[in-house]
């Protein structure tokens, strides 16, 4: 093992041959293998942000390749939720630049309504996961209530905590 590069020594195992000359443990891409989830609170199984896709859409709009009708197409129910229960931000709308975007969160899962549930707080999300069976998929959407811009900001899966009963 003395001839293995120091960087690879941390990876040495007996499973897979490494290009550094040693062997590496197998890698899992299962949701529970993701790291970086916040500690405490609800256990998160995975987290995806959509900032690059958002930046691409905004860039195409600013170049004139997408019209305002193409990007400002929020469903009336989403706009209503943004105005009624959305979380205010200090970030201006990237399209109209006149209003700040609002974040609206939805949860979907077995045991929740088929159309999902609009979640307004962490406490409400905790309550929703208690009523769900299995994992709950959560989506956070940014919405401009004025011009109807909307884009998925992030998605994550909340895993139910195992009950103390066997």
C-alpha positions in Angstrom: 0.0 0.0 0.0 3.0 2.2 0.3 3.0 2.9 -3.5 -0.6 4.3 -3.6 -1.0 8.0 -3.9 -2.0 9.7 -0.6 -5.3 10.9 -2.1 -6.2 7.4 -3.0 -5.2 5.9 0.4 -8.4 7.3 1.9 -10.4 5.3 -0.7 -8.6 2.0 -0.4 -10.9 -1.0 0.2 -11.2 -4.5 -1.2 -14.2 -3.9 -3.6 -13.3 -2.1 -6.9 -10.0 -1.4 -8.6 -8.9 2.3 -8.4 -7.2 4.1 -11.3 -4.7 5.3 -8.6 -3.5 1.7 -8.1 -5.4 0.8 -5.0 -9.0 -0.5 -4.6 -12.0 1.6 -3.8 -15.2 0.8 -1.8 -18.4 0.6 -3.9 -20.4 3.9 -4.3 -24.1 4.1 -3.6 -26.4 6.6 -5.3 -29.4 5.7 -3.2 -31.2 8.7 -1.6 -29.9 7.7 1.9 -26.3 7.9 0.7 -26.6 11.6 -0.2 -24.7 13.8 2.3 -25.1 17.5 3.1 -28.7 17.3 4.4 -29.3 19.6 7.3 -28.9 18.0 10.7 -31.9 17.9 13.1 -35.5 18.3 12.1 -36.9 16.1 9.4 -34.6 13.5 7.8 -34.0 14.4 4.2 -33.2 11.7 1.7 -32.1 13.9 -1.2 -32.0 17.5 -2.3 -31.9 19.0 -5.9 -31.6 22.6 -6.8 -32.6 24.0 -10.2 -30.6 27.2 -10.3 -28.8 26.4 -13.6 -32.0 25.6 -15.4 -33.5 28.9 -14.1 -30.5 30.9 -15.2 -30.7 29.3 -18.6 -34.4 30.3 -19.0 -33.7 33.8 -17.8 -30.8 34.1 -20.2 -32.8 32.9 -23.2 -35.6 35.4 -22.3 -33.1 38.3 -22.1 -31.6 37.3 -25.4 -35.1 37.4 -27.0 -35.3 33.7 -27.7 -38.2 33.3 -25.3 -41.1 35.6 -25.0 -42.8 36.8 -21.8 -45.7 34.6 -22.7 -43.3 31.6 -22.7 -41.9 32.2 -19.3 -44.8 34.0 -17.4 -47.2 31.1 -17.5 -48.0 30.3 -13.8 -51.2 28.4 -13.2 -53.9 30.7 -11.5 -53.9 28.4 -8.5 -50.1 28.8 -8.1 -50.5 32.6 -8.3 -53.3 32.5 -5.7 -51.2 30.4 -3.3 -48.3 32.8 -3.8 -50.4 35.8 -2.9 -52.2 34.0 0.0 -49.6 31.8 1.7 -46.3 32.2 -0.1 -43.1 33.1 1.7 -41.9 36.6 0.8 -38.3 37.1 -0.4 -36.1 40.1 -1.1 -35.2 38.7 -4.6 -36.6 40.7 -7.5 -38.4 38.9 -10.3 -35.9 38.2 -13.0 -38.4 38.9 -15.7 -40.4 42.0 -14.8 -37.9 43.3 -12.1 -40.8 45.2 -10.5 -42.0 42.7 -7.7 -40.2 40.3 -5.4 -40.6 36.6 -6.0 -42.5 34.5 -3.5 -41.7 30.9 -2.6 -44.6 28.4 -2.5 -44.0 24.9 -1.2 -45.9 21.7 -2.1 -45.7 18.2 -0.7 -46.7 15.0 -2.5 -46.9 11.5 -1.2 -48.9 8.4 -0.4 -51.6 9.4 2.1 -51.6 13.0 1.1 -54.3 14.5 -1.3 -53.7 13.5 -5.0 -53.1 17.1 -5.9 -50.5 17.5 -3.2 -50.6 19.8 -0.2 -49.5 23.4 0.0 -47.1 23.6 2.9 -46.6 27.0 4.6 -44.1 26.1 7.5 -41.7 23.5 8.7 -44.3 22.5 11.4 -46.9 22.0 8.7 -44.5 19.8 6.7 -43.8 17.7 9.8 -47.6 17.3 10.3 -48.0 16.3 6.6 -45.2 13.7 6.8 -46.9 12.1 9.9 -50.0 11.5 7.8 -48.1 10.2 4.8 -47.1 6.6 4.2 -43.5 6.4 3.0 -41.5 9.2 1.6 -42.9 12.7 0.8 -41.6 14.6 -2.2 -41.4 18.3 -1.6 -41.2 21.1 -4.2 -40.4 24.8 -3.7 -41.5 27.1 -6.6 -40.7 30.7 -7.0 -43.5 32.8 -8.3 -43.9 36.5 -9.3 -47.5 37.4 -8.4 -47.4 40.4 -10.8 -46.1 38.9 -14.1 -46.8 35.2 -13.3 -43.1 34.1 -13.7 -42.6 30.7 -12.0 -39.8 28.3 -11.8 -39.0 25.2 -9.7 -36.3 26.3 -7.1 -35.6 23.0 -5.4 -37.0 19.6 -4.7 -36.3 17.2 -1.9 -37.6 14.0 -0.3 -38.5 13.8 3.3 -38.2 10.3 4.7 -40.6 9.3 7.5 -38.9 8.7 10.8 -39.3 5.1 11.9 -41.8 4.8 14.7 -40.6 3.5 18.1 -42.9 0.5 17.9 -41.6 -2.8 16.4 
